[in-house]
């Protein structure tokens, strides 16, 4: 029984170890393939931007993204190498343990065989049985002989099972060593790619530094447009809040007037009214969250809750790449640009889509291009630098609905979309809400 427990534990450990090892390798390979796919897509976009003679901020954004993805590939490979090294070490420990178990099993089996051989000379099985004192004693001796024979057979089976498992573990160990060699070669190649990409990024940075005056002018102009867009957003949010408060005040006056009329009726009617259940309008009013003046109806509350539930799952408003992220962006030459949302580099005229259902609260011009403002309960999404806008104030839009096209970027090469997200007057990081 003791050796059965030991072997069961050994077999269980080997099974779980192999299963976890296989899952880990598969997950890492899947992640690495996804990263390489994104690198390839980024390179295609980068090739598009390189058709012009001069370097651009779009090229910098794309090469930076490519370098980050490549670093992810290298880090992924490092993780697999660490896993393989750990697996090799643990496999070797397990093989050593199994060898010790096998040596002990063989020694015990040899002892039992020697004992059986010596016992054969002194007693025969028949003499051992016929020497019994009575019938019950004979039955016990027969059971003992049968048990002893089963014990030796089980010893032989355990030895064969352990040898087979040991052979499998040795094969797995060799496979891990071969795999580690392959991954080490892969690491060397990917590190070479990373060095090349970092060098390419350095060249683009140097090229942009050579255009420092032009770059400063571009950022200055963008800050000016951002300020105008923020002013439009502030005015829009302020108007929506004022309208919501005015509507809430109107409903409250209507409710008080209805109560006044109800109280002016005869006593019996008033008594019946007091004993009657609350009106449906007051029930609806009490079930609406009071944490925002912008959420005053059941429909508003539902829309607001659904929008919040989709944090981290909203679709991007346009296909492309991240040109400027939320917050401070450090550009060549020590220029720091603070972005209130995200700027998406894309093709000129690329369709721009609503990221969630809601109501268009404003369509406004910001210099030559337009901006669309959509309300989702207490949240607002803003889509800037658009052309050919297809919606107007008061329209209900659905998720994925095209609301306009991407306008030209600051450098006159390709398109750009500004996307901002607010909770009432507070600007939020859109990257935390988008997929």
C-alpha positions as CSV (number, residue, x, y, z in Angstrom):
1,X,0.0,0.0,0.0
2,X,2.9,2.4,0.8
3,X,4.4,2.0,-2.6
4,X,1.0,2.4,-4.3
5,X,0.6,5.8,-2.6
6,X,4.1,6.9,-3.6
7,X,3.6,5.9,-7.2
8,X,0.1,7.5,-7.4
9,X,1.6,10.8,-6.2
10,X,4.4,10.5,-8.7
11,X,2.0,9.8,-11.6
12,X,-0.4,12.6,-10.6
13,X,2.5,15.1,-10.3
14,X,3.8,14.2,-13.8
15,X,0.3,14.5,-15.3
16,X,-0.4,17.9,-13.8
17,X,3.1,19.2,-14.6
18,X,2.8,18.1,-18.3
19,X,-0.7,19.6,-18.6
20,X,0.3,23.0,-17.1
21,X,3.5,23.1,-19.2
22,X,1.5,22.5,-22.4
23,X,-1.1,25.1,-21.6
24,X,1.6,27.7,-20.7
25,X,3.5,27.1,-23.9
26,X,0.3,27.3,-26.0
27,X,-0.8,30.5,-24.4
28,X,2.6,32.2,-25.0
29,X,2.8,31.1,-28.6
30,X,-0.8,32.4,-29.2
31,X,0.1,35.7,-27.6
32,X,3.4,35.9,-29.7
33,X,1.5,35.2,-32.9
34,X,-1.0,38.0,-32.1
35,X,1.8,40.4,-31.4
36,X,3.5,39.6,-34.7
37,X,0.2,40.0,-36.5
38,X,-0.1,43.5,-35.0
39,X,3.5,44.3,-36.0
40,X,2.7,43.4,-39.6
41,X,-0.4,45.6,-39.6
42,X,1.6,48.5,-38.1
43,X,4.3,48.0,-40.7
44,X,1.7,48.3,-43.5
45,X,0.5,51.6,-42.1
46,X,4.1,52.8,-41.7
47,X,4.8,51.9,-45.3
48,X,1.8,54.1,-46.3
49,X,3.2,57.1,-44.4
50,X,6.7,56.7,-45.9
51,X,5.4,57.4,-49.4
52,X,6.0,61.0,-48.7
53,X,9.5,62.6,-48.8
54,X,9.6,63.9,-45.2
55,X,9.3,62.2,-41.8
56,X,6.1,62.9,-39.9
57,X,4.6,62.6,-36.4
58,X,2.5,59.7,-37.8
59,X,5.7,57.8,-38.7
60,X,7.0,58.4,-35.1
61,X,3.7,57.2,-33.6
62,X,3.7,54.0,-35.8
63,X,7.4,53.2,-35.3
64,X,7.0,53.7,-31.5
65,X,4.0,51.3,-31.5
66,X,6.0,48.8,-33.6
67,X,8.9,49.0,-31.1
68,X,6.5,48.5,-28.2
69,X,5.0,45.4,-29.9
70,X,8.5,44.1,-30.7
71,X,9.5,44.5,-27.1
72,X,6.4,42.5,-26.2
73,X,7.5,39.7,-28.5
74,X,11.0,39.6,-26.9
75,X,9.5,39.7,-23.4
76,X,7.1,36.9,-24.4
77,X,10.1,34.8,-25.6
78,X,12.0,35.5,-22.3
79,X,9.0,34.2,-20.4
80,X,9.0,30.9,-22.4
81,X,12.7,30.5,-21.9
82,X,12.2,31.0,-18.2
83,X,9.4,28.4,-18.2
84,X,11.5,26.0,-20.2
85,X,14.4,26.4,-17.8
86,X,12.1,25.8,-14.9
87,X,10.6,22.8,-16.6
88,X,14.0,21.3,-17.4
89,X,15.1,21.8,-13.8
90,X,11.9,20.3,-12.3
91,X,11.9,17.4,-14.8
92,X,15.5,16.5,-13.9
93,X,14.5,16.5,-10.2
94,X,11.6,14.3,-11.0
95,X,13.7,11.9,-13.0
96,X,16.2,11.7,-10.1
97,X,13.3,10.9,-7.7
98,X,11.9,8.3,-10.0
99,X,15.3,6.7,-10.4
100,X,15.5,6.4,-6.6
101,X,12.0,4.9,-6.4
102,X,12.9,2.5,-9.2
103,X,16.1,1.4,-7.5
104,X,14.2,0.8,-4.3
105,X,11.5,-1.2,-6.1
106,X,14.1,-3.4,-7.8
107,X,15.8,-4.0,-4.5
108,X,12.6,-5.0,-2.7
109,X,11.7,-7.3,-5.6
110,X,15.1,-8.9,-5.6
111,X,14.8,-9.6,-1.9
112,X,11.4,-11.2,-2.3
113,X,12.7,-13.4,-5.2
114,X,15.7,-14.5,-3.1
115,X,13.3,-15.3,-0.2
116,X,11.1,-17.3,-2.5
117,X,14.1,-19.2,-3.9
118,X,15.4,-20.1,-0.4
119,X,11.9,-21.1,0.8
120,X,11.5,-23.5,-2.1
121,X,14.3,-25.6,-0.8
122,X,12.9,-26.0,2.8
123,X,9.2,-26.2,2.1
124,X,7.1,-27.1,-0.8
125,X,3.8,-25.4,-1.1
126,X,2.0,-28.7,-0.4
127,X,4.1,-29.5,2.7
128,X,3.4,-25.9,3.9
129,X,-0.3,-26.4,3.6
130,X,-0.4,-30.0,4.9
131,X,1.5,-29.0,8.0
132,X,-1.6,-27.0,9.1
133,X,-3.1,-27.9,12.5
134,X,-6.6,-27.7,11.2
135,X,-8.8,-26.8,8.2
136,X,-9.0,-23.1,9.1
137,X,-5.2,-23.0,9.5
138,X,-4.9,-24.5,6.0
139,X,-7.2,-21.9,4.6
140,X,-5.1,-19.1,6.1
141,X,-1.9,-20.6,4.7
142,X,-3.4,-20.8,1.2
143,X,-4.5,-17.1,1.5
144,X,-1.1,-16.2,2.6
145,X,0.6,-17.9,-0.3
146,X,-1.9,-16.3,-2.8
147,X,-1.3,-12.9,-1.2
148,X,2.5,-13.3,-1.4
149,X,2.3,-14.3,-5.0
150,X,0.1,-11.2,-5.8
151,X,2.6,-9.0,-3.9
152,X,5.5,-10.2,-6.1
153,X,3.4,-9.7,-9.3
154,X,2.5,-6.2,-8.2
155,X,6.1,-5.4,-7.5
156,X,6.9,-6.4,-11.1
157,X,4.1,-4.3,-12.4
158,X,5.2,-1.3,-10.4
159,X,8.7,-1.6,-11.8
160,X,7.4,-1.8,-15.4
161,X,5.1,1.2,-14.8
162,X,7.8,3.3,-13.2
163,X,10.2,2.4,-16.0
164,X,7.6,3.4,-18.6
165,X,6.9,6.7,-16.8
166,X,10.6,7.4,-16.4
167,X,11.1,6.9,-20.2
168,X,8.3,9.3,-20.9
169,X,9.8,11.9,-18.5
170,X,13.3,11.6,-20.1
171,X,11.7,12.1,-23.5
172,X,9.9,15.2,-22.3
173,X,13.1,16.5,-20.8
174,X,14.9,16.1,-24.2
175,X,12.0,17.8,-25.9
176,X,12.2,20.7,-23.5
177,X,15.9,21.0,-24.1
178,X,15.4,21.0,-27.9
179,X,12.6,23.5,-27.6
180,X,14.8,25.8,-25.5
181,X,17.4,25.7,-28.2
182,X,14.9,26.7,-30.9
183,X,13.5,29.5,-28.7
184,X,17.0,30.8,-28.0
185,X,17.6,31.1,-31.7
186,X,14.2,32.8,-32.1
187,X,15.2,35.2,-29.3
188,X,18.4,36.1,-31.1
189,X,16.5,36.9,-34.3
190,X,13.8,39.0,-32.5
191,X,16.4,40.9,-30.6
192,X,18.1,41.7,-33.9
193,X,14.7,43.0,-35.2
194,X,14.3,45.1,-32.1
195,X,17.7,46.7,-32.5
196,X,16.8,47.6,-36.2
197,X,13.5,49.1,-35.2
198,X,15.0,51.2,-32.4
199,X,17.6,52.5,-34.9
200,X,14.8,53.3,-37.4
201,X,12.9,55.2,-34.6
202,X,16.1,57.1,-33.8
203,X,16.4,58.2,-37.4
204,X,12.8,59.4,-37.5
205,X,13.3,61.3,-34.2
206,X,16.4,63.0,-35.7
207,X,14.5,63.8,-38.8
208,X,11.7,65.5,-36.8
209,X,14.3,67.4,-34.8
210,X,15.4,68.9,-38.1
211,X,11.9,70.1,-38.5
212,X,11.7,71.6,-35.0
213,X,10.3,75.0,-36.0
214,X,7.6,73.4,-38.2
215,X,6.8,70.9,-35.4
216,X,6.4,73.7,-32.9
217,X,4.0,75.5,-35.3
218,X,2.0,72.3,-35.7
219,X,1.6,71.7,-32.0
220,X,0.8,75.4,-31.4
221,X,-2.0,75.2,-34.0
222,X,-3.3,72.0,-32.5
223,X,-3.4,73.5,-29.0
224,X,-5.4,76.4,-30.4
225,X,-7.9,74.1,-32.0
226,X,-8.1,72.0,-28.8
227,X,-8.9,75.1,-26.8
228,X,-11.8,76.0,-29.2
229,X,-13.1,72.4,-29.0
230,X,-12.9,72.5,-25.2
231,X,-14.8,75.8,-25.2
232,X,-17.5,74.2,-27.4
233,X,-17.7,71.2,-25.1
234,X,-18.0,73.3,-21.9
235,X,-20.8,75.4,-23.5
236,X,-22.6,72.2,-24.7
237,X,-22.4,70.5,-21.3
238,X,-23.4,73.7,-19.5
239,X,-26.5,74.0,-21.8
240,X,-27.5,70.4,-21.3
241,X,-27.2,70.7,-17.5
242,X,-29.3,74.0,-17.5
243,X,-31.9,72.3,-19.8
244,X,-32.1,69.3,-17.5
245,X,-32.5,71.5,-14.4
246,X,-35.2,73.5,-16.1
247,X,-37.0,70.4,-17.0
248,X,-36.7,69.0,-13.5
249,X,-38.0,72.3,-12.1
250,X,-41.0,72.2,-14.5
251,X,-41.8,68.6,-13.5
252,X,-41.6,69.6,-9.8
253,X,-43.9,72.6,-10.3
254,X,-46.4,70.3,-12.1
255,X,-46.3,67.8,-9.3
256,X,-46.9,70.5,-6.6
257,X,-49.7,72.0,-8.6
258,X,-51.3,68.5,-9.0
259,X,-51.0,68.0,-5.2
260,X,-52.5,71.4,-4.5
261,X,-55.5,70.6,-6.7
262,X,-55.8,67.2,-5.0
263,X,-55.9,68.8,-1.6
264,X,-58.5,71.3,-2.6
265,X,-61.1,68.6,-3.3
266,X,-63.9,67.7,-0.7
267,X,-62.8,65.8,2.4
268,X,-64.1,62.4,1.3
269,X,-62.2,62.7,-2.0
270,X,-59.1,63.9,-0.2
271,X,-59.4,61.0,2.2
272,X,-59.7,58.5,-0.6
273,X,-56.8,60.2,-2.3
274,X,-54.6,59.8,0.8
275,X,-55.5,56.2,1.1
276,X,-54.8,55.5,-2.6
277,X,-51.4,54.2,-3.7
278,X,-48.7,56.7,-5.0
279,X,-49.1,57.9,-8.6
280,X,-47.2,56.3,-11.4
281,X,-45.3,59.5,-12.0
282,X,-43.9,59.7,-8.5
283,X,-43.0,56.0,-8.6
284,X,-41.0,56.6,-11.8
285,X,-39.4,59.6,-10.3
286,X,-38.3,57.8,-7.1
287,X,-36.7,55.0,-9.1
288,X,-34.4,57.3,-11.1
289,X,-30.9,57.8,-9.6
290,X,-30.4,61.3,-8.2
291,X,-26.6,61.4,-8.6
292,X,-26.7,63.5,-11.8
293,X,-29.1,66.2,-13.0
294,X,-28.6,64.7,-16.5
295,X,-30.2,61.4,-15.5
296,X,-33.8,62.3,-15.0
297,X,-35.8,59.5,-16.7
298,X,-35.8,55.7,-16.7
299,X,-34.4,55.7,-20.2
300,X,-31.6,58.0,-19.1
301,X,-30.8,55.7,-16.2
302,X,-30.8,52.6,-18.4
303,X,-28.6,54.2,-21.1
304,X,-26.1,55.5,-18.4
305,X,-25.9,52.1,-16.7
306,X,-25.3,50.3,-20.0
307,X,-22.6,52.7,-21.0
308,X,-20.8,52.2,-17.7
309,X,-21.1,48.4,-18.1
310,X,-19.3,48.6,-21.4
311,X,-16.1,50.2,-20.0
312,X,-13.1,48.6,-21.7
313,X,-15.3,47.1,-24.5
314,X,-16.3,50.2,-26.6
315,X,-15.2,50.0,-30.2
316,X,-12.7,52.5,-31.6
317,X,-14.4,55.3,-33.6
318,X,-12.2,54.8,-36.6
319,X,-9.6,52.3,-38.0
320,X,-6.0,53.5,-37.6
321,X,-3.4,54.0,-34.9
322,X,-2.9,56.1,-31.8
323,X,-1.2,59.3,-32.8
324,X,-1.5,61.1,-29.4
325,X,-2.5,59.3,-26.2
326,X,-4.5,60.8,-23.3
327,X,-2.4,63.2,-21.1
328,X,1.1,64.4,-21.7
329,X,2.8,63.4,-25.0
330,X,6.6,64.0,-25.2
331,X,7.6,64.9,-28.7
332,X,11.1,65.3,-30.3
333,X,12.9,68.5,-29.2
334,X,11.4,68.5,-25.7
335,X,7.9,69.5,-26.9
336,X,5.2,68.3,-24.5
337,X,1.6,68.3,-25.7
338,X,-1.2,67.6,-23.3
339,X,-4.1,65.8,-24.9
340,X,-7.6,65.9,-23.4
341,X,-8.6,62.7,-25.3
342,X,-7.0,60.5,-27.9
343,X,-5.9,61.4,-31.5
344,X,-6.3,58.6,-34.0
345,X,-4.2,58.7,-37.1
346,X,-6.1,57.2,-40.1
347,X,-6.7,57.5,-43.8
348,X,-8.2,60.8,-45.1
349,X,-12.0,60.2,-45.4
350,X,-12.0,57.1,-43.2
351,X,-15.6,56.5,-41.8
352,X,-16.0,57.6,-38.2
353,X,-18.5,55.7,-36.1
354,X,-20.4,56.2,-32.9
355,X,-18.9,54.1,-30.1
356,X,-22.3,53.7,-28.3
357,X,-26.0,54.6,-28.7
358,X,-27.1,58.0,-27.6
359,X,-28.5,61.4,-28.6
360,X,-26.6,64.0,-30.7
361,X,-26.5,67.2,-28.6
362,X,-24.5,69.4,-30.9
363,X,-22.8,69.5,-34.3
364,X,-20.4,72.4,-34.4
365,X,-17.6,73.8,-36.6
366,X,-14.2,74.1,-35.1
367,X,-12.3,76.1,-37.7
368,X,-12.6,74.3,-41.0
369,X,-13.8,70.9,-39.7
370,X,-16.8,69.7,-37.6
371,X,-17.3,68.1,-34.2
372,X,-20.1,65.8,-33.2
373,X,-21.2,65.6,-29.5
374,X,-23.3,62.6,-28.3
375,X,-24.9,62.2,-24.9
376,X,-25.1,58.8,-23.1
377,X,-26.8,59.5,-19.8
378,X,-24.3,61.6,-17.8
379,X,-21.5,60.7,-20.2
380,X,-20.6,62.5,-23.5
381,X,-18.4,61.3,-26.4
382,X,-17.0,63.9,-28.7
383,X,-15.7,63.3,-32.3
384,X,-13.6,66.1,-33.7
385,X,-11.8,66.9,-36.9
386,X,-14.6,65.5,-39.1
387,X,-15.9,66.2,-42.5
388,X,-19.1,65.1,-44.3
389,X,-21.1,64.8,-41.0
390,X,-24.3,62.9,-41.5
391,X,-26.1,63.6,-38.2
392,X,-27.7,66.7,-36.6
393,X,-28.7,67.8,-33.2
394,X,-31.5,65.7,-31.7
395,X,-30.7,62.6,-33.8
396,X,-30.6,59.2,-32.0
397,X,-27.5,57.3,-33.1
398,X,-26.7,53.6,-32.7
399,X,-23.4,51.9,-31.9
400,X,-21.3,51.6,-35.1
401,X,-23.4,54.2,-37.0
402,X,-21.3,56.3,-39.4
403,X,-21.5,59.9,-38.3
404,X,-18.9,61.5,-40.5
405,X,-15.5,61.1,-42.2
406,X,-11.9,61.7,-40.9
407,X,-10.5,65.2,-41.8
408,X,-7.0,66.0,-42.8
409,X,-4.2,65.7,-40.2
410,X,-2.0,68.6,-39.1
411,X,0.8,67.8,-41.6
412,X,-1.5,67.5,-44.6
413,X,-0.7,63.8,-45.0
414,X,-3.5,61.3,-44.2
415,X,-6.4,61.8,-41.8
416,X,-6.9,62.3,-38.0
417,X,-9.9,61.9,-35.6
418,X,-10.1,63.5,-32.2
419,X,-12.0,61.4,-29.7
420,X,-12.9,62.7,-26.2
421,X,-14.9,61.2,-23.3
422,X,-16.4,63.1,-20.5
423,X,-18.5,62.4,-17.4
424,X,-20.4,65.7,-17.2
425,X,-17.5,68.2,-17.0
426,X,-14.7,65.7,-16.2
427,X,-12.5,64.5,-19.0
428,X,-11.8,60.7,-18.8
429,X,-9.1,58.6,-20.4
430,X,-10.8,57.1,-23.5
431,X,-8.1,54.3,-23.7
432,X,-9.6,52.9,-20.4
433,X,-13.0,52.6,-22.1
434,X,-12.1,51.5,-25.6
435,X,-11.2,47.9,-26.6
